[in-house]
Amino acid sequence: MTKRLNGRKGLDQNQNQNRNQSQNQSQSHNQSESQRQTQTTENATCEFTYPCTAASAGSAKRKVISHIFGRNKRSTRSFPGEVWVHYCRQHYQRARYRVEWPFTQCDMLLVVLGRMEGWGGVREWEVVLRKREVERLRALYGGVLQGRRRRVVGGGGEGCEDDLDESGSGSSSGSVGMGRGEEGEEEERHQRRKPTVVTSPVPEWLLQEVGAGKSFAELRALVRRLKLHMAGLRENGASEQIVFPDIEFMPTFQAWVQPSVRPRQAPKQKVLRKKGKGSRVSRKGAVKKT
């Protein structure tokens, strides 16, 4: 009886050790993947011009058109860093506000698609509408989209600066008097404007291209046609309508591509305050009345 108990105890200990080892391996894989992505971004060179004199050594570079492939989505993080076109922050801000920016995005898309095809990890593509475009179409057609199958993918993840019009930056739309305490703060919160989301409508011909099973050649043909479409708008004097449409290219990877997993973050510790000892200084810097 004692031998049987000892044997079961040893088996439980071995199972616990194996479980701990697998958890440690998973955590180390997640950490190494995160470190690899960070190092790739930091070591990347700005491709706006060569050599780039604006970026400081070791500064992080921006993956310029990653939002078209679903920025911050799990599938996007599975791509190696070498396939992206990187800009430093200064050159990205400079290029983004140029009139030629939508055409530049098309050119960079062709470059990135060529790099991804050379990498060999993508089996096929799906052209999908971004969430805000689906919502725009629903509002336009009374909440009903007939005759087409739409896949909704969220547009504008964290850090997606392309989604916001920086002229509507959430600043207060009215002046609020100082020294009014919590009442003034509450009024100010109601008066703050939300950031303005700049929509980029998808043309009708491009809506017909939404769907799965796309090859690299089909995507390149689509991008070239989009560039010709925008050139036609410019010739007809409709330059204000020239924007890169709200679509995304979502990949289906080969079986050998390992999915990227974000490392778990440690939970934030809450700071406990004593009751009745709250701060007397408001968010505006005024002293609250007690």
Secondary structure, 3 states (H helix, E strand, C coil): CHHHHHHHHHHHHHHHHHHHHHHHHHHHHHHHHHHHHHHHHHHCCCCCCCCCCCCCCCCCCEECCHHHHCCCCHHHHCCCHHHCCEECHHHHHHHHCCCCHHHHHHHHHHHHHHHHHHHCCEEEEEEEEEHHHHHHHHHHCCCCCCCCCCCEECCCCCCCHHHEECCCCCCECCCCCCCCHHHHHHHHHHHECCCEECCCCCCHHHHCCCEEEECHHHHHHHHHHHHHHHHHHHHCCCHHHCCCCCEEEEEEECCCCCCCCCCCCCCCCCCCCCCCCCCCECCCCCECCC
